Amino acid sequence: MSYAEIVEAEGHLVDSQILSKIFDRVIECGSEFEVIDFTLGHTNEDFSRLRLRVVAPTKETLEKTLEDLVELGCYQPEIANAVLRPAENDRVVPDDFYSTTNHHTFVRVDGSWLEVAKQRMDAVIVVKGNQAECRKLRDVRRGEMVVCGVHGVRIQPEFKERDRLGFAFMANDISSERRAETAVRKTAELMRQIKADGGRIVFVAGPVVVHTGGTAAFCNLIRSGYVHALLTGNALAVHDIEHALYGTSLGVDLERGVPIDEGHKNHMRAINAVNRHGSIKGAVDAGTLCSGVMFELVKRNVPFVLAGSIRDDGPLPDTIMDLVAAQEAYARELVGAKMVICLSSMLHSIGVGNMLPSWVRMVCVDINPAVVTKLSDRGSQQTVGVVTDVGTFLNLLGQQLSEKKS
């Protein structure tokens, strides 16, 4: 005795290698498949369409196969509504809750497909009336209707585009042998286009921006209107302010590359200087802080979020030490972002990747290939990796944008 269901999928299935992934997933789950119909798109805009019969030896195997196929964009064409069950308590949902991906998601309610708002991975879907949205587990309230299981859930994966800007070239493999200049040029082209269209570009950065001599180039990006928000931690701000006030970073003279006498306390002196004015903006307004990344952000009213950690010195008065509050502040600045550029900050980059839907461009720059790979492996598959020194990347990026402008 066997169990069977019919599923369908549509999109750029061949270009994005989703077709082969669907077949492989069926076999991996212990089921078999039969292609009932497949129509190949004839133009760049046309979608391919697949109709597949999935056959399994047991009902449990079939359910597991169908569940796995949902993540690849497969859905049952003649299907009942999504299963909705009430949350048992605040922050507590039924055990079979549906856990979201970062792809466009739709749920079937009262015979209609509702697009899920606030898309992000690792959330639940709450339905109220004719609206559905992703909700972090901690934000679910008792009695809210939560989508359970995969029936009545449809995902639309991001498809590999036909490389209108040559951007997909960088997304093939992560390699330290690829020319950084090519990746920088294509990143600059996309940044220029997003800015012209009125889109938002958000940067996620670590203190290495200062250590590697990227401060001047990053400041130029801010002045040129390419930075619409900065998400970072206490360290970048402290080291940037230390550099602006004393010419050092962690006590090392960045011009000569040597430590200076008693330079080890300069970062604490920088924190003390800001504390005297109550905030970074206060230090800028008082004329104490007159250069650097934080100065440029304040002067141009570019929002920034400093998320604290257990290792922070000080911290600066602007640093948010409440983890949940910091996450919420990050999420607010990511709303409407068209592109996110991560500069050598693994934890912050992964955190931001978890908050983003898959259609937002991500570029991750790090000298360590493992960092770039980890971000992609944790679900942010839209990430383009650039393995190079952050200071070099920023300086090349500034040159590309300046040359085009000239």
Rosetta blueprint (number, residue, H / E / L):
1 M L
2 S L
3 Y E
4 A E
5 E E
6 I E
7 V E
8 E E
9 A E
10 E E
11 G E
12 H L
13 L L
14 V L
15 D L
16 S L
17 Q L
18 I H
19 L H
20 S H
21 K H
22 I H
23 F H
24 D H
25 R H
26 V H
27 I H
28 E H
29 C L
30 G L
31 S L
32 E E
33 F E
34 E E
35 V E
36 I E
37 D E
38 F E
39 T E
40 L L
41 G L
42 H L
43 T L
44 N L
45 E L
46 D L
47 F L
48 S E
49 R E
50 L E
51 R E
52 L E
53 R E
54 V E
55 V E
56 A E
57 P L
58 T L
59 K H
60 E H
61 T H
62 L H
63 E H
64 K H
65 T H
66 L H
67 E H
68 D H
69 L H
70 V H
71 E L
72 L L
73 G L
74 C L
75 Y E
76 Q L
77 P L
78 E L
79 I L
80 A L
81 N L
82 A L
83 V E
84 L E
85 R E
86 P E
87 A L
88 E L
89 N E
90 D L
91 R L
92 V E
93 V L
94 P L
95 D L
96 D L
97 F E
98 Y L
99 S L
100 T L
101 T L
102 N L
103 H L
104 H E
105 T E
106 F E
107 V E
108 R E
109 V E
110 D L
111 G L
112 S E
113 W E
114 L E
115 E E
116 V E
117 A E
118 K L
119 Q L
120 R L
121 M L
122 D L
123 A L
124 V E
125 I E
126 V E
127 V E
128 K E
129 G L
130 N L
131 Q E
132 A E
133 E E
134 C E
135 R E
136 K L
137 L H
138 R H
139 D H
140 V L
141 R L
142 R L
143 G L
144 E L
145 M E
146 V E
147 V E
148 C E
149 G L
150 V L
151 H L
152 G L
153 V E
154 R E
155 I E
156 Q E
157 P L
158 E L
159 F L
160 K L
161 E L
162 R L
163 D L
164 R L
165 L L
166 G L
167 F H
168 A H
169 F H
170 M H
171 A H
172 N L
173 D L
174 I L
175 S L
176 S L
177 E L
178 R L
179 R L
180 A H
181 E H
182 T H
183 A H
184 V H
185 R H
186 K H
187 T H
188 A H
189 E H
190 L H
191 M H
192 R H
193 Q H
194 I H
195 K H
196 A H
197 D L
198 G L
199 G L
200 R E
201 I E
202 V E
203 F E
204 V E
205 A E
206 G L
207 P L
208 V H
209 V H
210 V H
211 H H
212 T L
213 G L
214 G L
215 T H
216 A H
217 A H
218 F H
219 C H
220 N H
221 L H
222 I H
223 R H
224 S L
225 G L
226 Y L
227 V L
228 H L
229 A E
230 L E
231 L E
232 T E
233 G E
234 N H
235 A H
236 L H
237 A H
238 V H
239 H H
240 D H
241 I H
242 E H
243 H H
244 A H
245 L H
246 Y H
247 G L
248 T E
249 S E
250 L L
251 G L
252 V E
253 D E
254 L L
255 E L
256 R L
257 G L
258 V E
259 P E
260 I L
261 D L
262 E L
263 G H
264 H H
265 K H
266 N H
267 H H
268 M H
269 R H
270 A H
271 I H
272 N H
273 A H
274 V H
275 N H
276 R H
277 H H
278 G L
279 S L
280 I H
281 K H
282 G H
283 A H
284 V H
285 D H
286 A L
287 G L
288 T L
289 L L
290 C L
291 S L
292 G L
293 V H
294 M H
295 F H
296 E H
297 L H
298 V H
299 K H
300 R L
301 N L
302 V L
303 P L
304 F E
305 V E
306 L E
307 A E
308 G L
309 S L
310 I L
311 R L
312 D L
313 D L
314 G L
315 P L
316 L L
317 P L
318 D L
319 T L
320 I E
321 M L
322 D L
323 L H
324 V H
325 A H
326 A H
327 Q H
328 E H
329 A H
330 Y H
331 A H
332 R H
333 E H
334 L H
335 V L
336 G L
337 A E
338 K E
339 M E
340 V E
341 I E
342 C E
343 L E
344 S L
345 S L
346 M H
347 L H
348 H H
349 S H
350 I H
351 G H
352 V H
353 G H
354 N H
355 M H
356 L L
357 P L
358 S L
359 W L
360 V L
361 R E
362 M E
363 V E
364 C E
365 V E
366 D E
367 I L
368 N L
369 P H
370 A H
371 V H
372 V H
373 T H
374 K H
375 L H
376 S H
377 D H
378 R L
379 G L
380 S L
381 Q L
382 Q L
383 T E
384 V E
385 G E
386 V E
387 V E
388 T L
389 D L
390 V H
391 G H
392 T H
393 F H
394 L H
395 N H
396 L H
397 L H
398 G H
399 Q H
400 Q H
401 L H
402 S H
403 E H
404 K H
405 K H
406 S L
